């Protein structure tokens, strides 16, 4: 296929400030590099124009099927007589604009660089055939992807069902404070804190069911504070803010310290902390934690609220059995979900492969 520069087969419409035309009741949509932004009384680009970001989102083209106004963060890429509109869009979708970014800050593209891009330009009937073939293959991919996404949604429902069955069959409820002791971590204060610098957990390090220890920070903690602010194997660590209630059980033999944004919960009756970790996840998913949050903006689960939280109460043996059943079932879910995620990644790779073949004349 013959290669031609963009300057010979299309023209580029630079965006303009939207203030002069913006109107919530306007007839024409307004687009920036990131997508739809409102409505306007006028338009700059005709229907069938592809948007390529000038600043910000530069590698995610948008095909617009109606006249629109583009602001100064977005270029309108308008095909000439030699180009099919959707053929140009698919080429933009396939093309990697990132190497054209010469900025040192926010990603940006220059019109002069875009006009030098070369693309294959077969006769229009061949372009139409390629577009039809791409859309046919994409349609099949989309159908498969939709099935995979439905499977993921069903897995989420199944996980909740597993936990609902596990916890709702336990009739007895007690306050968390009646079976455990809890303490918030150490306040971070560079002026007042003294002692040896020691690694500690922040809210961001606590994920559901586990810990992200990639970027641990240090604070000064005195020897007399070690027991007070250390987390040991078997402790349940609960987020006070951010996503209140998010929690994990510390499984390492080595202790670690923790910041005030976290609660350390230790059980007094031999309870399995993982039993209550899974219960908190279930309670969070079903909205049962919300009544215990404080704050009108950022929500918090204070120490006073935490100890009042009603939790299921059963024997340690029954807790261990329940945890074993939960983890057995959830591990099956995790395995299926991993397979689904891999298939979704493969679908995206296949989409890129289809476009690569199309513009290499092999489709």
C-alpha positions as CSV (number, residue, x, y, z in Angstrom):
1,X,0.0,0.0,0.0
2,X,1.2,3.5,-0.8
3,X,2.4,5.6,2.1
4,X,1.3,9.2,2.3
5,X,1.9,12.0,4.8
6,X,-1.0,13.3,6.8
7,X,-0.4,16.8,5.3
8,X,-1.4,15.4,1.9
9,X,-4.6,13.5,2.8
10,X,-6.2,15.4,5.7
11,X,-6.4,18.6,7.6
12,X,-6.2,19.3,11.3
13,X,-8.7,21.6,13.1
14,X,-7.1,23.2,16.2
15,X,-9.5,23.6,19.2
16,X,-10.7,26.9,20.6
17,X,-11.7,28.2,24.0
18,X,-15.2,27.0,24.8
19,X,-16.4,30.1,26.8
20,X,-17.7,31.9,23.8
21,X,-20.0,29.1,22.8
22,X,-20.6,27.0,25.9
23,X,-24.3,26.5,26.7
24,X,-25.9,23.7,28.7
25,X,-28.8,23.7,26.3
26,X,-26.6,23.9,23.2
27,X,-27.0,21.7,20.2
28,X,-23.4,20.5,19.7
29,X,-21.2,18.6,22.1
30,X,-17.9,20.0,23.3
31,X,-14.8,17.7,23.5
32,X,-11.4,17.9,25.0
33,X,-8.6,15.4,24.9
34,X,-10.2,13.3,27.6
35,X,-13.7,13.2,26.1
36,X,-17.1,15.0,26.3
37,X,-17.2,18.2,28.3
38,X,-20.6,19.8,27.7
39,X,-22.6,21.5,25.0
40,X,-22.1,24.5,22.6
41,X,-24.1,26.7,20.3
42,X,-21.7,26.2,17.4
43,X,-19.3,23.6,16.1
44,X,-15.8,23.5,14.6
45,X,-15.6,19.9,13.2
46,X,-18.0,18.0,11.0
47,X,-19.5,14.6,11.9
48,X,-17.0,11.7,11.3
49,X,-14.0,13.6,12.7
50,X,-11.4,11.8,14.9
51,X,-10.2,13.6,18.0
52,X,-6.5,13.3,18.9
53,X,-5.3,15.0,22.1
54,X,-3.1,18.0,21.8
55,X,-2.4,18.1,25.6
56,X,-3.1,15.6,28.3
57,X,-4.6,12.4,26.9
58,X,-2.7,12.1,23.6
59,X,-2.9,8.4,22.9
60,X,-6.7,7.7,23.1
61,X,-8.4,8.8,19.9
62,X,-12.2,9.5,19.8
63,X,-14.4,9.1,16.8
64,X,-17.3,11.6,16.9
65,X,-20.4,10.9,14.8
66,X,-21.9,14.4,15.0
67,X,-20.7,17.9,14.5
68,X,-18.8,19.2,17.6
69,X,-16.7,21.9,19.2
70,X,-13.2,21.0,20.3
71,X,-11.3,22.9,22.9
72,X,-7.6,23.8,22.7
73,X,-6.5,20.5,24.3
74,X,-7.8,18.5,21.3
75,X,-7.1,18.4,17.6
76,X,-9.9,17.5,15.1
77,X,-8.4,15.1,12.5
78,X,-10.5,15.6,9.4
79,X,-10.1,13.2,6.4
80,X,-9.7,14.5,2.9
81,X,-11.3,12.9,-0.2
82,X,-8.8,10.1,-0.3
83,X,-9.7,8.8,3.2
84,X,-12.6,6.9,4.7
85,X,-13.5,8.4,8.1
86,X,-13.5,5.1,10.0
87,X,-10.3,4.0,8.3
88,X,-8.6,7.1,9.6
89,X,-10.0,6.6,13.0
90,X,-8.7,3.0,13.2
91,X,-5.3,4.1,12.0
92,X,-5.2,6.7,14.8
93,X,-6.3,4.0,17.3
94,X,-3.5,1.8,16.1
95,X,-0.8,4.5,15.9
96,X,1.4,5.2,18.9
97,X,1.5,9.0,19.4
98,X,3.7,8.9,22.5
99,X,7.1,9.1,20.6
100,X,5.9,12.5,19.2
101,X,5.6,13.9,22.7
102,X,8.5,16.3,23.2
103,X,7.2,17.9,26.4
104,X,9.0,17.6,29.8
105,X,5.7,17.9,31.8
106,X,2.2,17.3,30.6
107,X,2.1,15.2,27.5
108,X,1.5,17.2,24.3
109,X,1.6,17.0,20.5
110,X,2.5,19.6,17.9
111,X,0.4,20.0,14.8
112,X,3.5,20.2,12.6
113,X,4.7,16.7,13.9
114,X,1.2,15.2,13.2
115,X,1.2,16.4,9.6
116,X,4.4,14.5,9.0
117,X,2.9,11.1,10.0
118,X,2.9,8.6,7.2
119,X,0.0,6.2,6.7
120,X,-0.9,3.6,4.1
121,X,-3.6,4.9,1.8
122,X,-5.1,2.2,-0.5
123,X,-8.1,3.0,-2.8
124,X,-11.3,3.9,-1.0
125,X,-13.0,0.5,-1.8
126,X,-10.1,-1.3,-0.1
127,X,-10.3,1.1,2.9
128,X,-14.0,0.3,3.2
129,X,-13.3,-3.5,3.0
130,X,-10.6,-3.1,5.8
131,X,-13.0,-1.1,8.0
132,X,-15.7,-3.7,7.6
133,X,-13.3,-6.5,8.4
134,X,-12.0,-4.7,11.5
135,X,-15.5,-4.0,12.7
136,X,-16.5,-7.6,12.1
137,X,-13.5,-8.9,14.2
138,X,-14.0,-6.3,16.9
139,X,-17.6,-7.2,17.2
140,X,-16.7,-10.8,17.9
141,X,-14.1,-9.7,20.4
142,X,-16.5,-7.4,22.1
143,X,-19.0,-10.2,22.5
144,X,-16.3,-12.4,24.1
145,X,-15.2,-9.5,26.4
146,X,-18.7,-8.9,27.5
147,X,-19.1,-12.5,28.5
148,X,-15.8,-12.3,30.4
149,X,-17.0,-9.2,32.2
150,X,-20.3,-10.9,33.1
151,X,-18.3,-13.7,34.5
152,X,-16.3,-11.3,36.7
153,X,-19.6,-9.8,38.0
154,X,-21.0,-13.2,38.8
155,X,-17.8,-14.0,40.7
156,X,-18.3,-10.9,42.8
157,X,-21.9,-12.0,43.6
158,X,-20.7,-15.5,44.4
159,X,-18.1,-14.2,46.8
160,X,-20.8,-12.3,48.7
161,X,-23.0,-15.3,48.8
162,X,-20.2,-17.4,50.2
163,X,-19.7,-14.9,53.1
164,X,-23.4,-14.4,53.6
165,X,-23.9,-18.1,54.1
166,X,-20.8,-18.3,56.4
167,X,-21.8,-15.4,58.7
168,X,-25.6,-15.3,58.7
169,X,-25.8,-18.9,60.1
170,X,-24.0,-17.7,63.3
171,X,-26.9,-16.4,65.4
172,X,-25.0,-14.8,68.2
173,X,-23.7,-11.2,67.9
174,X,-21.4,-9.4,70.4
175,X,-19.6,-6.1,70.3
176,X,-16.0,-6.3,68.9
177,X,-14.8,-4.6,72.0
178,X,-16.1,-7.4,74.2
179,X,-13.8,-10.0,72.7
180,X,-10.8,-7.9,71.8
181,X,-8.6,-5.0,72.7
182,X,-7.8,-2.3,70.1
183,X,-5.4,0.6,69.8
184,X,-4.6,3.3,67.3
185,X,-1.1,3.6,66.1
186,X,1.5,6.4,66.8
187,X,0.9,10.0,65.7
188,X,3.4,11.1,63.0
189,X,5.2,14.2,64.5
190,X,8.7,14.9,63.2
191,X,9.3,17.4,66.0
192,X,8.0,15.5,69.0
193,X,8.9,11.9,67.9
194,X,12.2,10.6,69.4
195,X,14.0,7.4,69.3
196,X,15.3,5.1,66.6
197,X,13.9,5.4,63.0
198,X,11.8,2.3,62.4
199,X,9.6,1.2,59.5
200,X,5.9,1.5,60.0
201,X,2.6,0.7,58.3
202,X,0.4,3.5,56.8
203,X,-3.2,3.3,55.7
204,X,-2.0,2.8,52.1
205,X,0.0,-0.3,53.0
206,X,-3.1,-2.1,54.2
207,X,-5.1,-3.8,51.5
208,X,-8.0,-6.2,51.8
209,X,-6.6,-9.5,53.1
210,X,-2.9,-8.5,52.7
211,X,-0.2,-5.8,52.9
212,X,1.7,-3.8,50.3
213,X,5.1,-3.4,51.8
214,X,6.8,-1.8,48.7
215,X,7.2,1.7,50.0
216,X,7.5,1.5,53.8
217,X,8.5,4.8,55.5
218,X,10.2,5.3,58.9
219,X,9.3,7.2,62.0
220,X,11.2,7.6,65.3
221,X,10.0,5.3,68.0
222,X,11.5,5.0,71.5
223,X,12.2,1.7,73.1
224,X,9.5,2.3,75.7
225,X,7.0,2.6,72.8
226,X,7.8,-0.7,71.1
227,X,5.1,-2.8,72.7
228,X,2.6,0.0,72.5
229,X,2.9,0.6,68.7
230,X,4.1,-2.7,67.3
231,X,2.0,-5.2,65.3
232,X,2.7,-8.9,65.9
233,X,1.8,-12.0,64.1
234,X,-1.9,-12.7,64.3
235,X,-2.9,-9.0,64.9
236,X,-5.8,-7.7,62.8
237,X,-5.0,-4.3,61.3
238,X,-7.9,-2.1,60.3
239,X,-8.0,1.2,58.4
240,X,-9.4,4.1,60.5
241,X,-9.9,6.3,57.4
242,X,-9.5,6.2,53.6
243,X,-11.6,3.1,53.2
244,X,-12.6,2.6,56.8
245,X,-12.8,-1.1,57.8
246,X,-10.3,-2.3,55.1
247,X,-8.2,-4.9,57.0
248,X,-5.7,-7.7,56.9
249,X,-4.1,-10.0,59.4
250,X,-0.3,-9.6,59.9
251,X,1.2,-13.1,59.2
252,X,4.9,-12.4,59.5
253,X,7.0,-13.6,62.4
254,X,8.8,-10.2,62.5
255,X,6.9,-7.3,64.2
256,X,6.3,-4.0,62.5
257,X,5.1,-0.5,63.8
258,X,2.0,1.3,62.7
259,X,0.7,4.9,62.3
260,X,-2.4,6.5,64.0
261,X,-4.5,5.9,60.8
262,X,-4.7,2.2,61.7
263,X,-6.3,0.2,64.5
264,X,-4.5,-2.8,65.9
265,X,-6.9,-5.5,67.1
266,X,-5.9,-8.4,69.4
267,X,-8.5,-11.0,70.4
268,X,-8.8,-12.0,74.0
269,X,-10.7,-15.3,73.6
270,X,-8.6,-17.3,71.1
271,X,-10.6,-16.1,68.1
272,X,-9.3,-16.6,64.6
273,X,-8.5,-13.1,63.4
274,X,-9.1,-14.2,59.8
275,X,-12.7,-15.0,60.7
276,X,-13.2,-11.3,61.6
277,X,-11.2,-10.1,58.6
278,X,-13.6,-11.8,56.3
279,X,-16.5,-10.6,58.3
280,X,-15.4,-7.0,58.0
281,X,-15.1,-7.4,54.2
282,X,-18.6,-8.8,54.1
283,X,-19.9,-6.0,56.3
284,X,-18.2,-3.4,54.1
285,X,-19.6,-4.9,50.9
286,X,-23.2,-5.0,52.3
287,X,-23.2,-1.6,53.8
288,X,-23.3,-2.8,57.4
289,X,-20.2,-0.8,58.4
290,X,-21.5,2.6,57.2
291,X,-23.7,3.4,60.3
292,X,-20.4,3.3,62.4
293,X,-18.5,5.8,60.3
294,X,-18.1,9.4,61.4
295,X,-17.5,12.5,59.3
296,X,-19.5,14.3,56.6
297,X,-16.8,14.3,54.0
298,X,-13.9,11.9,54.6
299,X,-15.3,8.9,56.6
300,X,-13.6,7.5,59.6
301,X,-14.0,4.4,61.8
302,X,-13.0,5.7,65.2
303,X,-11.9,3.6,68.1
304,X,-15.2,4.3,69.9
305,X,-17.2,3.1,66.9
306,X,-15.0,0.1,66.3
307,X,-15.5,-1.4,69.8
308,X,-19.3,-1.1,69.4
309,X,-19.3,-2.9,66.1
310,X,-21.5,-6.0,66.3
311,X,-19.7,-9.1,65.1
312,X,-20.6,-12.9,65.0
313,X,-19.6,-14.9,68.0
314,X,-18.9,-18.6,67.8
315,X,-16.2,-21.1,69.1
316,X,-12.6,-20.9,67.8
317,X,-13.1,-24.4,66.3
318,X,-16.1,-23.3,64.4
319,X,-14.3,-20.1,63.3
320,X,-11.4,-22.2,62.0
321,X,-13.7,-24.5,60.1
322,X,-15.6,-21.5,58.6
323,X,-12.3,-19.8,57.5
324,X,-11.2,-23.0,55.9
325,X,-14.5,-23.3,53.9
326,X,-14.4,-19.6,52.9
327,X,-10.8,-19.7,51.7
328,X,-11.4,-23.0,49.8
329,X,-14.3,-21.4,47.9
330,X,-12.7,-18.1,47.4
331,X,-9.5,-19.7,46.1
332,X,-11.6,-21.2,43.3
333,X,-13.0,-17.8,42.6
334,X,-9.6,-16.3,42.5
335,X,-8.4,-18.9,40.1
336,X,-11.3,-18.3,37.7
337,X,-10.9,-14.6,37.9
338,X,-7.2,-14.8,37.1
339,X,-8.1,-16.9,34.0
340,X,-10.7,-14.2,33.1
341,X,-8.2,-11.4,33.5
342,X,-5.7,-13.2,31.4
343,X,-8.3,-13.6,28.7
344,X,-9.2,-9.9,28.8
345,X,-5.6,-9.0,28.4
346,X,-5.3,-11.4,25.5
347,X,-8.4,-9.8,23.9
348,X,-6.8,-6.4,24.0
349,X,-3.6,-7.7,22.5
350,X,-5.7,-9.4,19.8
351,X,-7.4,-6.0,19.1
352,X,-4.0,-4.4,18.6
353,X,-2.9,-7.4,16.4
354,X,-6.0,-7.0,14.2
355,X,-5.2,-3.3,13.5
356,X,-1.5,-4.0,12.9
357,X,-2.4,-6.6,10.3
358,X,-4.9,-4.2,8.8
359,X,-2.3,-1.4,8.2
360,X,0.3,-3.8,7.0
361,X,-2.0,-5.1,4.3
362,X,-2.4,-8.6,5.8
363,X,-6.1,-8.4,6.9
